[in-house]
Amino acid sequence: MRLMRKYQLCLQLRQDILSGKLPCSFVTYALLGSYTAQAELGDYSELDHGTTYDYLKELQFAPQQDEELLKRIHEQHKRHKGQPPNAADLHFLENAKKLAMYGVDIHPAQDSENVNINIGVSANG
């Protein structure tokens, strides 16, 4: 049951990243993408995946992903050999919780001068 909740949290965070609700830097997209690849596809193997990053094109890792991002994910995915899917999910979560907007729920509002603003609500306030 606990593994299922962890996996569901990973799926929610992946969706938040893809929708732009949880913004990341290029480096973080690549790192989180490599853990996603490991969890979803298992160990990188030239026999199964080929010698290029083309096997990653089936998955979406970022709202705007390009060849450079897929190349970086591919390089990092190779380093996760032997890591089971639940460990890859755990590493994904450990890195995602470091994001500045992790756990922040954004609400559109207007200030006293009717200027559109966003208010972020989190467990901290």
N, C-alpha and C positions, 0 to 999 in steps of 0.2 A: 504494500500500500504506500509506503514512504517513497519508494522508487517511482511510483506512478505520479505522486504529487510533485516530485522533483522534475520529472519529465514534463509534466503539464506546465510547471513554472518556466521551464526552458522554452516550451512552445509559445507561451504568452510573451516572454521577453523577445523571442525572435520576431514575433508579429509586431511588437512595439518598435523594434529596430527597423523593420521593413517599412512600417507606416511613417517613420520619422518621429514618432512620439518619444523615442529614446535615442537621441543623436549620439554619434560616435565619431572619433577621429578615424582616419584611414588605417592607422596602425591597429586600432581596436577592432575595426571591422574585420581586418585580416585575421587577427588572433581569434576572435569569436567565431569567425567563419571556419577557421581550421578545426576548432573543437566541434562545430556543427558537422563538418565533413566527416570527422572521425566517428562521431556518434551515429550518423546516418549511413555512412558508407563503409565503416570499418577501416582496417589498416590499408594504407596506400600500397598498391601493388602494380608494377609496370604491366604485368600480365593481365590483370583485371581492368586497370584504369588507363593504360597507355603511358606514353612518356611525356605527354603535355598535360596542361590543365583543362583540356576540353571536357573531361568527365564532370567537371564542376559546373559547367554551363546549365545543367539541368536544375541546379539549386539556386535559390535567390538568397543572397547574404546581406545585401544592402539596398536601400532605395534606388541608388544610382551605382550600379557596379560596372566596372570596365575590365579590360584585359589585364591591366596592371594589378588590380585587386585580386583577380582570379589567380594570377601568377604568384602573388604573395601568399594567398591561402594555400595554394598547391605546395609551395616550399615549406610552409609550416605544417601542413597536414602530414607530410613525409616524416616529420620529427615525432609524431604521436604514435608511432608503431608500437603495438602491444598494449595500448591503452583501451580498456573495454568501454563500451558506450556509456555506462553509468559514471565512470570516472571522467570521461570527456564532458558529460553534462555537468558534473560537479565543478570542473575547471571553468567551464563556460559561466556558471553561476557565480563563482568566486571572482571572476573578472568583470562580469556585468554589474555586480553590486558596487563596483568602484566608480561607475559612471556618475557624472555630476547630477544627471536628471533621474537616476534610479530611485524609484519609490515616490516620485513627485507626480501628482495629478494636476494637470494644467486646466484652468478654467478661464474662458474669455470674460472680460469685464470692461468697464469704462471708469476712468478716474473722474474727479470732481469737475473737470473741464471737458468731459465727454470724449476724451481721447481713448481709443481702444488700447487695452493692455491685457496681459495675461497674468493670472495669479496662480502661483504654484503652491499646492497644499501637500504636505508630507507629514510623516509621523512626528517630525520635529517642530512642526508649526507651519 
